[in-house]
Amino acid sequence: MKYAIVIPDGAADRPAEALGGRTPFEVARLPHMDRIAAEGRLGTAQTVPPGMAPGSDVAILSVLGYDAVKCYTGRAPLEAAAQGIQCRPDDWLFRCNLVTVADGVMVDYSAGHIKTQEAEVLIRALEEQFGSDTLRFYPGVGYRHLLVSRGETFKVRTTPPHDILGQRVRKHLPKGKGAPRLQELMDGSRQVLENHPVNRIRRDLGENPASQIWLWGQGQRPSLTPFRKQWGLGGAVITAVDLVRGIARLIGWDVIDVPGATGYYDTDYTGKGRAAIEALRDHDLVVVHVEATDEAGHNGAAREKIKALESIDRLIVGPLLQALEQTGQPWRILVVPDHETPLAIRTHERKPVPFAMMGAGLEPGRGNRPMTEADARKTGMHVAVGHELIEYFLRR
Ligand SMILES: [Zn+2]
């Protein structure tokens, strides 16, 4: 059996004023997803477990069959896995943003979307000042970097910098065991970065300087049962996003890079569709993850969200269906957004998401309709424990 899963990130939505009270799924022309919904099973799934933040990391772990309540340890360890950073089980990993704090206020969580090259110089300067056998900075992409601490114990609460824009940082500093150490590094970074030539140039150009680092998203390496051990199936993922890449590495999947995959509206949908079809040849299960729908949600961009959904349907789901039908062996396909990113609120939501699946042995449910949030709710098929959806998809 061959399996394909398509995840349009954050695509689920609510009736939007800009769309005359309809959702992007309702407005978009999605003949292939609608066919899957009509000829297979349509329902809803609670991908974000109660009490957990509705991040893509948590929701995608769920979609892939992992109980985030038990195995989610933080964002940084997943990103470290994506970058191939070797660490020990008791190392602590932190996301290390370059941010702009001015007069004690978080002005910019991305230091003006600082370029990778400039950021790398700054991270190296920090490594020179603070790096040791037990503390290492790893430069990443743009403003997103990592810090690994060995031999120390942390039991801290930290705050994502994008959640406190315009607020005084004093109220949101790390709290708990190990917090003073983090505070020391964040304070210390100010001295290293303040008058660094990179920042002097940024100020001259009117760009936000990287005034300090902000540590958050911490955790230790999660222990995830290899997917093959759990299901006897080998998998591959196609994504432009580090979090998803990291999860894939940790569960033993191949990560397939598509040169034109950007994680934004301009991503190469056709290339991703082709790569998925190619990967199906030597993998049992292929996941295609597309970030553009989530970005459109964050930007409140209704038209872009609809366009992205239609591109996913036409250039990924359609060709995948066709290729699966031509393999001459049994197959199944599942389309499921990881979470909602409603246009109206421009951030993630924890409500159940619609899903549609079809293929061998999945007889159509009664009263199936197109793939929309409302139609999915009406079928009454609801997977309350999100990580059990994959069991239904693979085993039923
Ligand atoms: Zn997401």
Residues whose N, C-alpha, C, O or C-beta is under 5 A from the ligand:
A	BS01	ZN	D9 G10 S56 D294 D338
